[in-house]
Every structure is written in C-alpha cells, then in structure tokens.
C-alpha cells in the first residue's frame, strides 16, 4: 500500500509539473493583450528562418520538426495593422525556452526570433557598457539606457547577437543599429534557435566583479529583472515600433528590431 501511494504521489507530481509548464506558457503568451492582428504567415516564415541551424544538421530532422511545430504554435506575433514585427517565442515569465524545453527558472527577458544578419537596434538612448563574447551566450552587448519613467535603472542585455556595430563607451540613440543577428547559431545558450535575448536589469556587473558572488550574466539582479512589457513607449503591453521622425517619451523603450511598415 505504501509503495502504491508513493507511486501515485510521484505520478501526480509529474502531471502537475507538466500542466504548470504548459499552462504557464500559454498564460504568459495570452495575457499580454497585444494590440495586434497576428499573421500566421509571418510567424511561419520567421520560425523557419530562425531554425536554419538544422539545415546543417539534417540528422536531427525529428527534433527540427518538433521545434518548428512548437515555434509555429506558441510564437506570439505583436504585429499591428501598421507594422509587421518579429515574433516573441519565449516571453517574460515563461517556463519554456525557445527549443520547447522547460526552464529551471522563470524567464527574465524576452526572446525574439529573426533571420541571419537582421539589424538589432537600440531600444532607447544610452551608453554602451560592454561588448563581449561569452562562452555560452556568444556575442552580447550591455547598454545603460538611463532611468525609466518610474525611476528605475535600465541596464539592458542584448544577448546572442552576431556582429558588433558599436564599441564600449560609445553613446547611442534610440533606433541606432548596434549589432546584427548571427549568420550561424553556434553557442549553447542560443538553444539552436536564432534569437535575441532582451533583458533589463538595474545593477551592472563591472568586468572586475565578474567572478564575485552576486553577479550572473552581466547584471547583479539577474533573477529580479524588469518586465520589458511594462516600459513600451505606447504603454504597458503595447509593443512600440521605432519610427525615425516620431518623438518618444524618455524612460520608455521601443522594439529592438526594425519594424516593417505596412502600406
């Protein structure tokens, strides 16, 4: 009887864990209430481009199909009637990564998929603190974007990029091209899916502090990061595209990729 109860308890734990992961992903994807007209065609195309790693690894066809289906099902398209926008595959708070696998901790950023060499643009005015190639993340840029409208520091990680187009200590303006997505996905933290990891902390880890306790991947408050969706220029959960001749409120952010204007 004790063995039966133990086995039942283990099965219940597995079942509840699966349900939590499944519904948490869907809930976080749906609760944003983006003002968008989702395009399945846009999502399908972007998913295929983001998964080009598998073209060089045809022996993993089964995995490719699984990840592609997952991407097509769960990627959130924030496109509007005015702009076509890169989809978000693993959102802030998600318990699933871009490759379908459960995370050990709640996601602290947003993962946006894209094609090779797509420009990555600054989400606000700021100063480049660091450009580095990290063993797991690959090429990564850290920018101090000053204070948010509610008084918080905006120390932003642009992770998993390719070519750097800015240097440390360089001043940048909102909309400036700071990097390009990589041609090849070759670092472990990219999880075989080309994407930008955008994360907002408040306390930067200086280079001389990297090995000290309390620093993790460029910021000291890694697991207490700010939700980017709270700081869009058009308001919370309203993904805002950068427009060259438009004025944006200080302390807000715009999308880290150029949006394609829909005529």
Rosetta blueprint (number, residue, H / E / L):
1 X L
2 X H
3 X H
4 X H
5 X H
6 X H
7 X H
8 X H
9 X H
10 X H
11 X H
12 X H
13 X H
14 X H
15 X H
16 X H
17 X H
18 X H
19 X H
20 X H
21 X H
22 X H
23 X H
24 X H
25 X H
26 X H
27 X H
28 X H
29 X H
30 X H
31 X L
32 X L
33 X L
34 X L
35 X L
36 X L
37 X L
38 X L
39 X L
40 X H
41 X H
42 X H
43 X H
44 X H
45 X H
46 X H
47 X H
48 X H
49 X H
50 X H
51 X L
52 X H
53 X H
54 X H
55 X H
56 X H
57 X L
58 X H
59 X H
60 X H
61 X H
62 X H
63 X H
64 X H
65 X H
66 X H
67 X H
68 X H
69 X H
70 X H
71 X H
72 X H
73 X H
74 X H
75 X L
76 X E
77 X L
78 X L
79 X L
80 X L
81 X L
82 X L
83 X E
84 X E
85 X L
86 X L
87 X L
88 X E
89 X E
90 X E
91 X L
92 X L
93 X L
94 X L
95 X L
96 X E
97 X L
98 X L
99 X L
100 X L
101 X L
102 X E
103 X L
104 X L
105 X L
106 X L
107 X L
108 X L
109 X E
110 X E
111 X E
112 X E
113 X E
114 X L
115 X L
116 X L
117 X L
118 X L
119 X E
120 X E
121 X E
122 X L
123 X L
124 X L
125 X L
126 X E
127 X E
128 X E
129 X E
130 X E
131 X E
132 X E
133 X E
134 X E
135 X L
136 X L
137 X L
138 X E
139 X E
140 X E
141 X E
142 X E
143 X E
144 X E
145 X E
146 X E
147 X E
148 X L
149 X L
150 X L
151 X L
152 X L
153 X E
154 X E
155 X E
156 X E
157 X E
158 X E
159 X E
160 X E
161 X E
162 X E
163 X E
164 X E
165 X L
166 X L
167 X L
168 X L
169 X L
170 X L
171 X E
172 X E
173 X L
174 X L
175 X L
176 X L
177 X E
178 X E
179 X E
180 X E
181 X E
182 X L
183 X L
184 X L
185 X L
186 X L
187 X L
188 X H
189 X H
190 X H
191 X L
192 X L
193 X L
194 X L
195 X E
196 X E
197 X E
198 X E
199 X E
200 X E
201 X E
202 X L
203 X L
204 X E
205 X L
206 X L
207 X H
208 X H
209 X H
210 X L
211 X L
212 X L
213 X L
214 X L
215 X L
216 X E
217 X L
218 X L
219 X E
220 X L
221 X L
222 X H
223 X H
224 X H
225 X L
226 X E
227 X L
228 X H
229 X H
230 X H
231 X L
232 X E
233 X L
234 X L
235 X L
236 X L
237 X L
238 X L
239 X L
240 X L
241 X L
242 X L
243 X L
244 X L
245 X L
246 X L
247 X L
248 X L
249 X L
250 X L
251 X L
252 X L
253 X E
254 X L
255 X L
256 X L
257 X E
258 X L
259 X L
260 X E
261 X E
262 X L
263 X L
